[in-house]
Amino acid sequence: MKSLRIGIVAGEVSGDGLGAGLINALRRHYPDLQVEGVCGPQMKQAGCHCLYDMERLAVFGALEILPRYFELRRIHKNLQKHFLKNPPDIFIGVDAPAFNISLEKKLRQAGIKTVQYVSPTVWAWRPKRAFAVEKAADLVLSIFPFEEDFYKDFSVKVKFVGHPLADAIPMETDKLAARQQLGLPELGGIITLMPGSRQSEIKYLAEDFIKTAQYCLQQRANLRFVIPTANQARKKQFLMILEQVAPDLPIIILEGCSREAITAADAVLLASGTATLETLLLKRPMVVAYRLSPISYRLFKPLIKIPYIAQPNILAGKKIVPEFVQNNVVPEKMAKALLGFLDNPEETKSLVDEFTKIHLQLRQDADKSSAQAIAELL
């Protein structure tokens, strides 16, 4: 039997994890599976042949995309040409809808089956993008339960598969064991800082996160801080900012180990994104921040159709964690929110109960469910 060939594109760290899990699950259906595309280290380890490194696609915000526009367009055209010349049995776009949806449309028009793994947030902003998804994807693998209802008026097949993180992360986690593993003090307060995995996120958030840590330290002298960086480049970028803003801050900088760093924390300050979901699943109190360039924010703000930006708040349908957006990203405000969790155990317990409900809802054996849905499509 001819082995199955898959084309795949993931655009950031979270997509790399999703893609790797899916590849491994598909290999149980198709042992001789061949996969190639845009990937990161986890997908490479799962056996994906890398045509372009995922880091080259990790850009967010209209203004941030401009300097990279021609490079991104060239990669897009090259991938389109490659997959049209060497058609895979199926193409899977993992998140990164701004890049993947248009690529999927071109490939689908050529008769290649296409899957969008993670729906674009059409329910949050620019809902008319659902029409583009309808033309681009034979199947949408949805990670959130409410997305199936959104698409019911469109002729696109949607399957809620849950989120692999909800399967991978146990319902209870061990803070002490995580601290021991990272060589952190077993006693005393620890706050984990996560200003993002993209260059632009660190550019717009790192300084204020560091100043937030300084303010917290003024109120509680025994606090310690941890930052897990996505890779060596992001670590170097953060260190340069730290040296300028607060070189004496008692902070441990890690490369990777984000899950352990969250588990070890009493509270987490982080950029809006997939890391907020991971923090929810690890049941740690969090404060969420979100900032773009002023021009990008002015362009995007009128398009937003929901009241929240943090995934925990969106999933709960109400504000359960503090979120600070754009000009409201103020160190003193964020510090007070973080210290509030440390000072109010009952508030933290109530939040953990909310997180547990969401965790159970998202636990659907996502890798297996996604692989099964793709096998049925094929």
C-alpha positions as CSV (number, residue, x, y, z in Angstrom):
1,M,0.0,0.0,0.0
2,K,1.3,3.5,-0.9
3,S,2.4,5.4,2.2
4,L,0.4,8.5,3.2
5,R,2.0,11.9,2.5
6,I,1.0,14.9,4.5
7,G,1.9,18.5,4.0
8,I,1.7,20.6,7.2
9,V,2.4,24.1,8.3
10,A,2.6,25.3,12.0
11,G,3.5,28.9,12.8
12,E,4.4,29.1,16.4
13,V,5.4,27.1,19.6
14,S,1.8,26.1,20.5
15,G,1.2,24.8,16.9
16,D,4.4,22.8,17.0
17,G,3.1,20.9,20.0
18,L,-0.3,20.3,18.4
19,G,1.3,19.2,15.1
20,A,3.7,16.8,16.9
21,G,0.8,15.1,18.8
22,L,-1.2,14.8,15.6
23,I,1.7,13.3,13.6
24,N,2.3,10.7,16.3
25,A,-1.4,9.8,16.5
26,L,-1.7,9.6,12.7
27,R,1.3,7.2,12.6
28,R,-0.8,4.7,14.5
29,H,-3.2,4.7,11.5
30,Y,-0.5,5.0,8.8
31,P,2.9,3.4,10.0
32,D,4.7,4.6,6.8
33,L,3.5,8.2,7.2
34,Q,5.6,10.8,5.4
35,V,5.2,14.4,6.6
36,E,6.9,17.6,5.4
37,G,6.3,21.3,5.8
38,V,6.9,24.2,8.2
39,C,7.6,22.9,11.7
40,G,9.5,23.4,15.0
41,P,11.6,21.0,17.1
42,Q,8.7,18.9,18.4
43,M,7.4,18.2,15.0
44,K,10.9,17.4,13.7
45,Q,11.2,14.9,16.5
46,A,7.9,13.4,15.4
47,G,9.4,12.8,12.0
48,C,8.4,15.9,10.0
49,H,10.8,16.9,7.2
50,C,11.3,20.6,7.7
51,L,11.0,22.8,4.5
52,Y,11.1,26.0,6.6
53,D,11.7,26.6,10.3
54,M,8.5,27.7,12.2
55,E,10.3,30.7,13.7
56,R,10.2,32.4,10.3
57,L,6.4,32.6,10.5
58,A,6.1,33.7,14.1
59,V,5.0,37.3,13.6
60,F,1.9,39.0,15.1
61,G,0.4,42.4,14.5
62,A,-0.1,44.4,11.3
63,L,2.9,46.7,11.9
64,E,5.1,43.8,12.9
65,I,4.3,41.9,9.7
66,L,5.3,44.7,7.4
67,P,9.1,44.3,7.6
68,R,8.7,40.6,7.0
69,Y,6.0,40.8,4.4
70,F,8.1,39.9,1.4
71,E,9.8,37.1,3.1
72,L,6.4,35.6,4.3
73,R,5.0,36.0,0.8
74,R,8.0,34.3,-0.7
75,I,7.6,31.3,1.7
76,H,3.9,31.2,1.0
77,K,4.5,31.1,-2.8
78,N,7.3,28.5,-2.5
79,L,5.1,26.2,-0.3
80,Q,2.2,26.5,-2.7
81,K,4.4,25.7,-5.7
82,H,6.1,22.8,-3.8
83,F,2.8,21.2,-2.8
84,L,1.1,21.7,-6.2
85,K,4.1,20.1,-7.9
86,N,4.3,17.3,-5.3
87,P,0.7,16.9,-4.1
88,P,0.3,15.4,-0.6
89,D,-2.7,13.2,0.1
90,I,-3.8,15.8,2.6
91,F,-2.6,19.3,3.8
92,I,-3.0,20.3,7.4
93,G,-2.7,23.9,8.5
94,V,-2.0,24.1,12.3
95,D,-3.4,27.4,13.6
96,A,-1.6,30.4,11.9
97,P,-4.8,31.1,9.9
98,A,-3.5,34.3,8.3
99,F,-0.9,32.2,6.5
100,N,-2.7,28.8,6.3
101,I,-6.2,29.6,5.1
102,S,-5.1,31.2,1.8
103,L,-2.6,28.4,1.2
104,E,-5.3,25.8,1.9
105,K,-7.7,27.5,-0.5
106,K,-5.1,27.2,-3.4
107,L,-4.4,23.6,-2.6
108,R,-8.0,22.6,-2.3
109,Q,-8.8,24.2,-5.6
110,A,-6.2,21.8,-7.1
111,G,-8.0,18.8,-5.6
112,I,-5.9,18.4,-2.4
113,K,-7.9,17.6,0.7
114,T,-7.3,20.3,3.4
115,V,-7.7,20.5,7.2
116,Q,-7.5,23.5,9.4
117,Y,-6.5,22.4,12.9
118,V,-7.6,25.1,15.3
119,S,-10.3,27.4,13.9
120,P,-9.5,31.0,13.3
121,T,-11.1,33.1,16.1
122,V,-14.0,34.0,13.8
123,W,-16.2,34.2,16.9
124,A,-14.0,36.8,18.4
125,W,-13.2,39.1,15.5
126,R,-13.8,39.4,11.7
127,P,-16.6,36.8,11.7
128,K,-16.8,37.1,7.9
129,R,-13.5,35.1,7.8
130,A,-15.8,32.0,8.2
131,F,-16.6,32.3,4.5
132,A,-12.9,32.1,3.7
133,V,-12.6,29.0,6.0
134,E,-15.6,27.5,4.1
135,K,-13.8,27.8,0.8
136,A,-10.4,26.7,2.2
137,A,-11.0,23.7,4.4
138,D,-12.6,20.3,4.0
139,L,-12.5,19.9,7.7
140,V,-11.9,22.1,10.7
141,L,-10.6,20.5,13.9
142,S,-12.0,22.7,16.7
143,I,-10.3,22.9,20.1
144,F,-13.1,24.8,21.9
145,P,-16.7,23.4,22.3
146,F,-18.6,26.5,21.3
147,E,-17.0,26.7,17.8
148,E,-19.1,23.9,16.3
149,D,-22.3,26.0,17.0
150,F,-20.7,29.0,15.3
151,Y,-20.1,27.2,12.0
152,K,-23.6,25.6,11.9
153,D,-24.7,28.2,9.2
154,F,-21.6,27.4,7.0
155,S,-21.1,24.4,4.7
156,V,-17.9,23.4,6.5
157,K,-17.4,20.2,8.5
158,V,-16.3,21.0,12.0
159,K,-15.3,18.4,14.6
160,F,-14.7,19.4,18.3
161,V,-11.7,17.4,19.4
162,G,-10.8,19.1,22.6
163,H,-7.3,20.3,23.4
164,P,-4.2,18.0,23.7
165,L,-2.9,20.1,26.6
166,A,-6.0,19.1,28.6
167,D,-5.2,15.5,28.0
168,A,-1.5,15.8,28.7
169,I,-1.8,17.8,31.9
170,P,-3.0,15.9,35.0
171,M,-6.0,17.3,37.0
172,E,-3.7,18.0,39.9
173,T,0.0,19.1,39.8
174,D,2.8,19.1,42.3
175,K,4.2,22.5,43.0
176,L,6.9,21.3,45.4
177,A,8.2,18.6,42.9
178,A,8.4,21.3,40.2
179,R,10.4,23.6,42.4
180,Q,12.8,20.7,43.3
181,Q,13.2,19.9,39.6
182,L,14.1,23.5,38.7
183,G,16.3,23.9,41.8
184,L,14.0,26.6,43.2
185,P,13.5,27.4,46.9
186,E,10.8,25.1,48.3
187,L,9.5,27.8,50.6
188,G,8.7,31.4,49.8
189,G,6.6,33.1,47.0
190,I,7.5,32.5,43.4
191,I,6.0,34.5,40.5
192,T,6.6,33.2,36.9
193,L,6.8,35.8,34.1
194,M,5.9,34.9,30.6
195,P,6.0,37.9,28.2
196,G,5.5,35.6,25.1
197,S,7.3,33.4,22.7
198,R,7.4,35.9,19.8
199,Q,10.0,38.6,19.4
200,S,7.2,41.3,19.1
201,E,5.5,40.2,22.3
202,I,8.7,40.5,24.3
203,K,9.4,43.8,22.7
204,Y,6.1,45.3,23.9
205,L,5.7,43.5,27.2
206,A,9.0,42.5,28.8
207,E,9.9,45.9,30.3
208,D,6.6,46.3,32.0
209,F,6.7,42.7,33.3
210,I,10.1,43.4,34.8
211,K,8.8,46.6,36.4
212,T,5.9,44.7,37.7
213,A,8.3,42.2,39.4
214,Q,10.2,45.2,40.9
215,Y,6.9,46.6,42.4
216,C,6.0,43.1,43.8
217,L,9.4,42.8,45.4
218,Q,9.0,46.2,47.1
219,Q,5.9,44.8,48.8
220,R,7.3,41.3,49.5
221,A,11.1,41.2,49.9
222,N,11.2,37.4,49.8
223,L,9.6,37.0,46.4
224,R,11.6,35.2,43.6
225,F,10.9,35.3,39.9
226,V,11.2,32.8,37.1
227,I,11.0,33.3,33.3
228,P,11.0,30.4,30.9
229,T,12.1,31.6,27.4
230,A,11.0,29.9,24.2
231,N,14.5,29.6,22.7
232,Q,18.0,31.1,22.8
233,A,17.0,34.1,20.7
234,R,14.1,35.1,23.0
235,K,16.4,34.5,26.0
236,K,19.0,36.9,24.6
237,Q,16.3,39.4,23.8
238,F,14.9,39.3,27.3
239,L,18.4,39.5,28.9
240,M,19.2,42.7,27.0
241,I,16.0,44.4,28.3
242,L,16.6,43.1,31.8
243,E,20.1,44.5,31.8
244,Q,18.7,48.0,30.9
245,V,15.7,48.0,33.3
246,A,16.6,45.9,36.4
247,P,19.9,44.1,36.3
248,D,19.7,43.2,40.0
249,L,16.3,41.6,39.9
250,P,16.4,38.2,41.6
251,I,15.2,36.2,38.6
252,I,16.0,32.8,37.2
253,I,16.0,32.6,33.4
254,L,15.3,29.2,31.9
255,E,15.3,28.1,28.3
256,G,12.2,26.0,27.9
257,C,10.7,24.3,31.0
258,S,7.6,26.6,30.8
259,R,5.3,23.9,32.2
260,E,7.5,23.3,35.2
261,A,8.0,27.1,35.7
262,I,4.2,27.6,35.8
263,T,3.7,24.6,38.1
264,A,6.3,25.9,40.5
265,A,4.6,29.3,40.7
266,D,2.2,30.8,43.2
267,A,1.0,33.2,40.5
268,V,1.8,33.8,36.8
269,L,2.1,37.1,34.8
270,L,1.8,36.2,31.1
271,A,1.0,37.4,27.6
272,S,-2.4,36.5,26.2
273,G,-2.2,33.3,24.1
274,T,-1.9,29.6,24.5
275,A,0.2,29.9,27.6
276,T,-2.9,31.2,29.4
277,L,-4.7,27.9,28.6
278,E,-1.7,25.9,29.9
279,T,-1.7,28.0,33.1
280,L,-5.4,27.3,33.5
281,L,-4.9,23.6,33.1
282,L,-2.1,23.7,35.6
283,K,-4.5,25.5,38.0
284,R,-2.3,28.5,38.7
285,P,-3.7,32.0,39.4
286,M,-2.7,34.3,36.5
287,V,-2.7,37.9,35.4
288,V,-2.9,38.3,31.6
289,A,-1.5,41.2,29.5
290,Y,-1.9,42.1,25.8
291,R,-0.2,44.8,23.9
292,L,0.4,45.5,20.2
293,S,2.0,48.5,18.5
294,P,-0.3,51.5,18.7
295,I,-1.1,51.3,14.9
296,S,-1.8,47.6,15.0
297,Y,-4.1,48.0,18.0
298,R,-6.0,50.8,16.4
299,L,-6.5,48.6,13.3
300,F,-7.6,45.6,15.3
301,K,-9.7,47.1,18.1
302,P,-12.8,47.9,16.0
303,L,-12.9,44.3,14.7
304,I,-13.0,42.6,18.2
305,K,-16.5,41.2,18.9
306,I,-16.0,39.7,22.4
307,P,-15.5,41.4,25.7
308,Y,-12.4,39.4,26.8
309,I,-8.9,38.6,25.4
310,A,-7.8,36.0,27.9
311,Q,-8.7,32.4,27.0
312,P,-9.8,31.5,30.6
313,N,-12.3,34.4,30.5
314,I,-13.5,33.4,27.0
315,L,-14.0,29.8,27.9
316,A,-15.7,30.6,31.2
317,G,-18.0,33.2,29.5
318,K,-17.1,35.7,32.3
319,K,-14.1,37.5,33.8
320,I,-12.4,35.0,36.1
321,V,-8.8,36.3,35.7
322,P,-7.5,39.9,35.5
323,E,-6.6,41.1,32.1
324,F,-4.7,44.3,31.1
325,V,-4.8,45.5,27.5
326,Q,-2.7,48.0,25.6
327,N,-2.5,51.3,27.6
328,N,-3.8,49.5,30.7
329,V,-0.6,47.4,30.8
330,V,0.6,49.3,33.9
331,P,3.2,47.6,36.3
332,E,1.6,48.8,39.5
333,K,-1.9,47.6,38.5
334,M,-0.6,44.2,37.4
335,A,1.5,43.8,40.6
336,K,-1.5,44.5,42.8
337,A,-3.5,41.9,40.9
338,L,-0.7,39.3,41.4
339,L,-0.2,40.1,45.1
340,G,-4.0,39.9,45.5
341,F,-3.8,36.1,44.7
342,L,-0.9,35.7,47.1
343,D,-2.9,37.5,49.9
344,N,-6.3,35.8,49.3
345,P,-6.2,32.0,49.4
346,E,-10.0,31.8,49.2
347,E,-10.0,33.7,45.9
348,T,-7.4,31.4,44.5
349,K,-9.4,28.3,45.6
350,S,-12.5,29.7,43.8
351,L,-10.5,30.3,40.7
352,V,-9.0,26.8,40.8
353,D,-12.6,25.4,40.9
354,E,-13.4,27.3,37.7
355,F,-10.3,26.0,36.0
356,T,-11.1,22.4,36.9
357,K,-14.5,22.6,35.2
358,I,-13.0,23.9,32.0
359,H,-10.2,21.3,32.2
360,L,-12.8,18.5,32.3
361,Q,-14.7,20.0,29.4
362,L,-11.6,20.2,27.1
363,R,-10.4,16.6,28.0
364,Q,-11.4,14.7,24.8
365,D,-8.3,12.7,23.8
366,A,-7.6,15.3,21.2
367,D,-4.7,13.7,19.3
368,K,-6.6,10.5,18.9
369,S,-9.9,12.3,18.0
370,S,-8.1,14.5,15.4
371,A,-6.3,11.6,13.8
372,Q,-9.5,9.6,13.6
373,A,-11.4,12.5,12.0
374,I,-8.6,12.9,9.4
375,A,-8.6,9.2,8.7
376,E,-12.4,9.3,8.1
377,L,-11.9,12.3,5.7
378,L,-9.3,10.4,3.7
